[in-house]
């Protein structure tokens, strides 16, 4: 009987949270709140360099993994394992860049005004079992956070933990299975699913970055630009002094 009462309590809290969300957000849920937002020209100049760097590194990672899968299908297991090793290195590099971006947003969060509502991370968008379960848990927690800024902070924390978990899972699968000479169909499929979810997470990071830029005061733009420039100074798309040409004066 106690478990019935407990389950009823959980259902009541979910319904209550949904009602409060309707009152606070006027019917907007995480799945329908703002994704791609418009930026002014100067803020777009801050966004573009790091966005292009992340997108380029994600493309390199995807090509490396696809090449590995093709070589594996051709029966060239050794070449395939080497290519997965390259993909693993690129994965770590991209994860460090995306984490650095999230850290930069966290650094300037105290100075930010009301942050544009971010999209909820929907479980049905993911393919790996671990990420599906993680996203479902977040969907429940998200129902009880009503302030925009707190929701944004929670969103960044979820993105960071998801990246870390997927990075560990991909690396461990590569080193413990493929690196040891294994490689059943299920293992390769799992690597592909991990990449799908990781690529999705990096795109969500960029959407969060755009949303954050709309809330940052003008006087903080130059400092943020300098910090972001340091993240991509040795990137694959490096343009010397990428942000130096941006005019922040009024």
KEKE-3310 file (N, C-alpha, C; in steps of 0.2 Angstrom, whole numbers, plus 5000, padded with zeros to 4 digits):
npx = (5004:5010:5018:5009:5004:5015:5018:5007:5009:5020:5015:5005:5014:5020:5010:5006:5018:5017:5006:5010:5020:5013:5007:5018:5026:5017:5012:5022:5033:5048:5051:5046:5051:5063:5074:5084:5090:5089:5103:5112:5123:5137:5136:5134:5146:5154:5149:5150:5165:5168:5158:5159:5171:5168:5158:5166:5176:5167:5162:5174:5176:5165:5167:5179:5175:5165:5173:5180:5170:5167:5179:5179:5168:5173:5181:5194:5200:5211:5215:5202:5202:5212:5208:5197:5203:5209:5197:5193:5203:5200:5187:5189:5196:5186:5176:5183:5184:5170:5167:5175:5168:5156:5161:5165:5153:5147:5156:5152:5139:5134:5133:5124:5108:5090:5089:5086:5073:5078:5078:5071:5080:5075:5071:5067:5075:5087:5098:5107:5106:5110:5110:5096:5090:5096:5091:5077:5077:5081:5070:5060:5065:5066:5053:5051:5058:5057:5062:5070:5084:5089:5085:5092:5105:5104:5102:5115:5123:5118:5121:5135:5138:5132:5141:5153:5150:5147:5159:5168:5161:5163:5177:5180:5174:5181:5194:5194:5187:5188:5201:5207:5206:5193:5177:5162:5147:5137:5145:5151:5140:5136:5146:5143:5130:5133:5141:5131:5123:5132:5135:5123:5122:5133:5127:5117:5124:5129:5116:5113:5123:5120:5108:5112:5121:5112:5108:5119:5127:5132:5144:5151:5155:5167:5176:5171:5173:5187:5191:5185:5192:5204:5201:5200:5212:5222:5214:5206:5201:5208:5208:5219:5218:5204:5193:5197:5194:5181:5170:5167:5163:5153)
npy = (4994:5006:5009:5012:5024:5032:5032:5039:5051:5056:5057:5067:5078:5079:5083:5095:5102:5104:5112:5124:5127:5131:5142:5151:5151:5153:5143:5139:5126:5116:5110:5118:5131:5144:5141:5143:5159:5176:5187:5202:5211:5212:5203:5192:5191:5186:5174:5167:5162:5152:5144:5139:5133:5122:5115:5112:5103:5093:5088:5083:5073:5065:5061:5053:5043:5037:5033:5023:5014:5010:5004:4994:4987:4983:4973:4976:4976:4981:4993:5000:5000:5008:5020:5023:5025:5038:5045:5044:5053:5065:5066:5069:5081:5089:5088:5094:5108:5111:5110:5120:5131:5130:5132:5145:5152:5149:5157:5170:5170:5176:5190:5190:5195:5192:5176:5169:5157:5140:5126:5111:5095:5083:5066:5057:5061:5055:5041:5031:5020:5024:5038:5041:5037:5046:5058:5057:5057:5070:5077:5075:5082:5095:5099:5105:5117:5133:5147:5156:5158:5149:5137:5138:5137:5124:5117:5119:5112:5099:5097:5097:5086:5076:5076:5072:5059:5053:5054:5046:5034:5031:5031:5021:5010:5009:5007:4995:4986:4986:4990:4979:4970:4965:4967:4966:4966:4973:4981:4991:4997:5003:5012:5021:5025:5032:5043:5049:5054:5062:5072:5078:5084:5093:5102:5107:5114:5124:5131:5135:5143:5154:5158:5163:5174:5184:5189:5194:5208:5223:5228:5217:5210:5211:5205:5192:5188:5188:5178:5167:5168:5163:5149:5144:5147:5139:5131:5121:5129:5141:5158:5171:5182:5182:5189:5201:5211:5215:5228:5235:5246:5260)
npz = (5000:5004:4993:4983:4988:4988:4974:4969:4975:4968:4955:4958:4961:4948:4940:4947:4945:4932:4930:4937:4929:4917:4922:4925:4913:4903:4896:4888:4886:4889:4877:4868:4869:4866:4853:4841:4841:4836:4834:4837:4826:4831:4841:4834:4828:4838:4841:4829:4826:4836:4834:4821:4823:4832:4824:4813:4819:4823:4811:4806:4815:4813:4799:4801:4809:4801:4790:4797:4799:4786:4782:4791:4786:4774:4778:4783:4797:4805:4800:4802:4816:4819:4813:4821:4833:4829:4828:4842:4848:4841:4846:4860:4859:4854:4864:4874:4869:4868:4882:4887:4882:4889:4901:4900:4899:4911:4919:4916:4919:4932:4928:4919:4912:4912:4905:4889:4888:4887:4876:4881:4884:4875:4877:4867:4856:4857:4855:4861:4874:4887:4887:4883:4895:4904:4899:4901:4915:4917:4911:4920:4932:4926:4927:4939:4940:4939:4937:4924:4924:4933:4926:4915:4920:4925:4913:4906:4915:4913:4900:4900:4909:4901:4890:4896:4900:4888:4882:4890:4888:4875:4873:4882:4876:4864:4868:4876:4869:4854:4854:4859:4849:4847:4841:4838:4829:4837:4845:4836:4832:4843:4845:4835:4839:4850:4845:4837:4848:4854:4845:4844:4856:4856:4847:4854:4864:4856:4853:4866:4869:4859:4865:4877:4874:4870:4882:4889:4896:4887:4891:4895:4883:4876:4885:4886:4873:4872:4880:4873:4862:4866:4867:4854:4848:4843:4834:4822:4812:4813:4814:4815:4829:4830:4835:4836:4827:4830:4834:4849:4854:4858)
capx = (5000:5014:5021:5004:5004:5021:5017:5001:5012:5024:5010:5003:5019:5021:5004:5007:5023:5015:5001:5014:5024:5008:5006:5025:5029:5012:5010:5028:5037:5055:5051:5043:5054:5067:5080:5088:5088:5093:5109:5115:5129:5142:5136:5135:5154:5157:5146:5152:5171:5168:5153:5162:5176:5164:5155:5171:5178:5162:5162:5180:5175:5160:5171:5184:5171:5162:5179:5182:5165:5168:5185:5177:5163:5177:5185:5200:5199:5216:5214:5196:5203:5217:5203:5193:5208:5209:5191:5193:5207:5196:5182:5192:5197:5180:5173:5187:5182:5163:5167:5178:5163:5151:5164:5165:5146:5146:5160:5149:5132:5132:5132:5119:5101:5086:5091:5081:5072:5081:5074:5072:5083:5070:5073:5066:5080:5094:5098:5110:5101:5112:5107:5089:5088:5098:5087:5071:5077:5081:5064:5056:5068:5065:5046:5051:5063:5053:5066:5074:5091:5091:5084:5098:5111:5103:5103:5122:5125:5116:5125:5142:5138:5131:5147:5158:5148:5148:5166:5170:5159:5166:5184:5181:5172:5186:5200:5193:5184:5191:5208:5209:5205:5187:5173:5156:5142:5134:5150:5152:5133:5136:5150:5139:5125:5136:5142:5124:5121:5137:5134:5117:5124:5137:5123:5113:5128:5129:5110:5113:5128:5116:5103:5116:5123:5106:5107:5125:5127:5137:5151:5155:5156:5174:5180:5169:5176:5194:5191:5183:5197:5209:5199:5201:5218:5225:5209:5207:5199:5211:5210:5223:5215:5197:5188:5201:5191:5175:5170:5162:5162:5146)
capy = (5000:5012:5011:5016:5031:5035:5033:5044:5057:5058:5059:5073:5083:5081:5087:5102:5106:5106:5118:5130:5129:5135:5149:5155:5152:5155:5138:5137:5120:5116:5108:5123:5137:5147:5137:5148:5166:5182:5191:5208:5210:5211:5197:5186:5190:5182:5167:5163:5159:5146:5139:5136:5128:5116:5112:5109:5097:5088:5085:5079:5067:5061:5058:5048:5037:5034:5030:5017:5009:5008:5000:4988:4983:4980:4968:4979:4978:4984:5000:5002:5001:5014:5026:5024:5029:5045:5048:5045:5059:5071:5067:5072:5088:5093:5088:5100:5114:5112:5111:5126:5136:5130:5135:5152:5154:5149:5162:5176:5169:5181:5196:5190:5197:5186:5172:5167:5150:5135:5120:5105:5090:5077:5059:5054:5063:5052:5034:5027:5019:5028:5045:5041:5036:5052:5063:5056:5059:5077:5079:5075:5087:5101:5101:5108:5123:5138:5153:5155:5158:5142:5132:5138:5134:5116:5115:5119:5106:5093:5096:5095:5079:5071:5076:5069:5052:5050:5054:5041:5028:5030:5029:5014:5005:5008:5004:4989:4981:4987:4990:4972:4965:4963:4971:4963:4971:4977:4986:4996:5000:5007:5018:5025:5028:5037:5048:5053:5058:5067:5077:5082:5088:5099:5107:5110:5118:5130:5134:5138:5149:5159:5161:5166:5180:5189:5191:5197:5215:5225:5229:5211:5206:5211:5200:5185:5187:5187:5171:5162:5168:5158:5142:5142:5150:5133:5127:5119:5134:5147:5165:5175:5187:5181:5193:5208:5215:5216:5234:5234:5253:5263)
capz = (5000:5004:4986:4979:4990:4985:4966:4969:4977:4962:4950:4960:4960:4941:4938:4950:4942:4925:4931:4939:4922:4913:4925:4925:4906:4899:4891:4885:4889:4887:4870:4863:4871:4861:4851:4837:4842:4832:4837:4834:4822:4835:4845:4829:4827:4844:4840:4823:4826:4840:4831:4815:4825:4834:4818:4809:4822:4823:4804:4805:4819:4809:4794:4804:4811:4795:4787:4801:4798:4779:4782:4794:4782:4769:4781:4785:4804:4808:4798:4805:4823:4819:4812:4827:4837:4827:4830:4849:4849:4839:4851:4866:4857:4853:4871:4878:4867:4871:4889:4888:4880:4894:4907:4899:4900:4918:4922:4915:4921:4937:4926:4913:4913:4911:4900:4885:4889:4882:4874:4885:4880:4874:4877:4860:4851:4858:4853:4865:4880:4893:4886:4884:4902:4907:4897:4904:4921:4917:4909:4926:4936:4923:4928:4945:4940:4935:4935:4918:4925:4936:4921:4910:4923:4925:4906:4905:4919:4910:4894:4902:4911:4895:4886:4899:4900:4881:4880:4893:4886:4868:4874:4885:4871:4859:4871:4880:4865:4848:4855:4861:4844:4846:4837:4835:4826:4842:4847:4831:4832:4849:4844:4830:4843:4855:4841:4836:4854:4856:4840:4846:4862:4854:4844:4860:4867:4852:4854:4873:4868:4856:4870:4882:4871:4870:4889:4892:4895:4882:4894:4896:4877:4875:4890:4884:4866:4873:4883:4868:4857:4869:4866:4847:4845:4839:4832:4815:4808:4817:4811:4820:4832:4827:4838:4836:4822:4832:4837:4854:4856:4857)
cpx = (5004:5017:5016:5003:5009:5021:5012:5004:5016:5020:5007:5008:5021:5016:5004:5012:5021:5010:5005:5018:5019:5008:5012:5027:5023:5011:5016:5032:5044:5056:5049:5047:5059:5073:5085:5086:5092:5098:5110:5121:5136:5142:5137:5142:5157:5155:5150:5159:5171:5163:5156:5168:5173:5161:5160:5174:5173:5161:5168:5179:5170:5163:5175:5180:5168:5167:5180:5176:5165:5173:5183:5172:5167:5182:5192:5200:5205:5216:5208:5198:5208:5212:5199:5197:5209:5203:5191:5197:5203:5190:5184:5193:5191:5176:5177:5185:5175:5163:5170:5173:5158:5154:5164:5158:5145:5150:5156:5141:5130:5130:5126:5112:5097:5088:5085:5080:5075:5077:5076:5075:5078:5073:5073:5071:5086:5093:5102:5106:5103:5109:5100:5087:5090:5093:5080:5071:5077:5074:5059:5059:5066:5058:5046:5056:5059:5057:5070:5081:5093:5090:5090:5104:5110:5104:5111:5125:5124:5120:5132:5142:5137:5137:5152:5156:5149:5155:5169:5168:5162:5173:5185:5179:5178:5192:5199:5190:5188:5199:5211:5208:5198:5183:5167:5152:5139:5139:5151:5145:5133:5140:5146:5133:5127:5138:5136:5122:5126:5136:5128:5118:5128:5132:5119:5117:5128:5122:5110:5118:5124:5112:5107:5118:5118:5106:5113:5125:5133:5144:5155:5157:5163:5178:5178:5173:5184:5195:5189:5189:5203:5207:5201:5207:5222:5220:5210:5205:5202:5211:5213:5218:5207:5192:5191:5197:5184:5175:5165:5160:5155:5147)
cpy = (5006:5014:5014:5023:5035:5037:5039:5051:5060:5060:5066:5079:5084:5085:5094:5106:5108:5112:5124:5132:5133:5142:5153:5156:5153:5149:5135:5131:5120:5114:5113:5130:5139:5142:5142:5155:5171:5185:5197:5206:5208:5205:5191:5185:5186:5175:5163:5159:5152:5141:5136:5131:5122:5112:5108:5103:5092:5085:5081:5072:5062:5057:5052:5042:5033:5030:5023:5012:5006:5003:4993:4984:4980:4974:4970:4981:4982:4992:5003:5004:5008:5021:5028:5027:5036:5048:5049:5051:5065:5072:5071:5079:5092:5093:5094:5107:5116:5113:5118:5132:5136:5133:5143:5155:5154:5155:5169:5176:5174:5188:5196:5192:5191:5182:5169:5159:5146:5129:5114:5099:5084:5071:5056:5056:5059:5044:5029:5026:5023:5035:5046:5041:5043:5058:5063:5058:5067:5080:5080:5081:5094:5104:5105:5114:5128:5145:5151:5154:5151:5137:5132:5135:5126:5114:5114:5113:5099:5092:5094:5088:5074:5071:5071:5061:5049:5049:5048:5034:5026:5028:5022:5009:5004:5005:4997:4983:4981:4986:4983:4967:4963:4967:4968:4968:4976:4983:4992:5000:5005:5013:5023:5029:5034:5043:5052:5057:5064:5073:5081:5086:5094:5104:5110:5115:5125:5134:5138:5144:5155:5162:5165:5173:5185:5192:5194:5204:5217:5226:5223:5207:5206:5205:5193:5184:5185:5180:5166:5162:5163:5151:5140:5145:5145:5128:5125:5124:5141:5152:5169:5181:5187:5187:5201:5213:5218:5223:5234:5241:5256:5270)
cpz = (5000:4997:4982:4981:4988:4978:4965:4970:4971:4957:4951:4959:4953:4938:4941:4947:4935:4925:4933:4933:4918:4916:4924:4918:4901:4894:4888:4889:4886:4880:4865:4864:4865:4859:4848:4838:4838:4837:4833:4830:4826:4839:4840:4828:4832:4843:4834:4823:4829:4837:4825:4817:4828:4829:4814:4812:4823:4816:4803:4809:4816:4803:4796:4806:4806:4791:4790:4800:4791:4779:4785:4790:4776:4772:4784:4792:4807:4806:4801:4812:4823:4818:4818:4832:4836:4829:4838:4851:4847:4844:4857:4865:4857:4860:4875:4876:4869:4878:4891:4887:4886:4900:4907:4901:4907:4922:4921:4917:4927:4934:4920:4916:4912:4905:4896:4887:4884:4881:4879:4881:4880:4873:4870:4855:4852:4856:4857:4872:4886:4893:4886:4891:4906:4905:4900:4911:4922:4915:4915:4931:4933:4925:4935:4946:4936:4933:4929:4919:4928:4931:4916:4914:4924:4918:4904:4909:4916:4904:4895:4905:4906:4891:4889:4899:4893:4879:4884:4890:4879:4869:4877:4880:4866:4862:4873:4875:4858:4849:4856:4855:4843:4841:4833:4832:4831:4844:4842:4831:4838:4849:4840:4834:4847:4851:4839:4842:4855:4851:4841:4852:4860:4850:4849:4863:4863:4853:4861:4872:4865:4861:4875:4880:4871:4877:4892:4890:4890:4885:4895:4889:4875:4879:4888:4877:4867:4876:4878:4863:4859:4867:4859:4844:4841:4836:4824:4810:4810:4812:4816:4822:4829:4829:4838:4832:4824:4836:4842:4857:4854:4854)
residu = (UNK:UNK:UNK:UNK:UNK:UNK:UNK:UNK:UNK:UNK:UNK:UNK:UNK:UNK:UNK:UNK:UNK:UNK:UNK:UNK:UNK:UNK:UNK:UNK:UNK:UNK:UNK:UNK:UNK:UNK:UNK:UNK:UNK:UNK:UNK:UNK:UNK:UNK:UNK:UNK:UNK:UNK:UNK:UNK:UNK:UNK:UNK:UNK:UNK:UNK:UNK:UNK:UNK:UNK:UNK:UNK:UNK:UNK:UNK:UNK:UNK:UNK:UNK:UNK:UNK:UNK:UNK:UNK:UNK:UNK:UNK:UNK:UNK:UNK:UNK:UNK:UNK:UNK:UNK:UNK:UNK:UNK:UNK:UNK:UNK:UNK:UNK:UNK:UNK:UNK:UNK:UNK:UNK:UNK:UNK:UNK:UNK:UNK:UNK:UNK:UNK:UNK:UNK:UNK:UNK:UNK:UNK:UNK:UNK:UNK:UNK:UNK:UNK:UNK:UNK:UNK:UNK:UNK:UNK:UNK:UNK:UNK:UNK:UNK:UNK:UNK:UNK:UNK:UNK:UNK:UNK:UNK:UNK:UNK:UNK:UNK:UNK:UNK:UNK:UNK:UNK:UNK:UNK:UNK:UNK:UNK:UNK:UNK:UNK:UNK:UNK:UNK:UNK:UNK:UNK:UNK:UNK:UNK:UNK:UNK:UNK:UNK:UNK:UNK:UNK:UNK:UNK:UNK:UNK:UNK:UNK:UNK:UNK:UNK:UNK:UNK:UNK:UNK:UNK:UNK:UNK:UNK:UNK:UNK:UNK:UNK:UNK:UNK:UNK:UNK:UNK:UNK:UNK:UNK:UNK:UNK:UNK:UNK:UNK:UNK:UNK:UNK:UNK:UNK:UNK:UNK:UNK:UNK:UNK:UNK:UNK:UNK:UNK:UNK:UNK:UNK:UNK:UNK:UNK:UNK:UNK:UNK:UNK:UNK:UNK:UNK:UNK:UNK:UNK:UNK:UNK:UNK:UNK:UNK:UNK:UNK:UNK:UNK:UNK:UNK:UNK:UNK:UNK:UNK:UNK:UNK:UNK:UNK:UNK:UNK)
# end
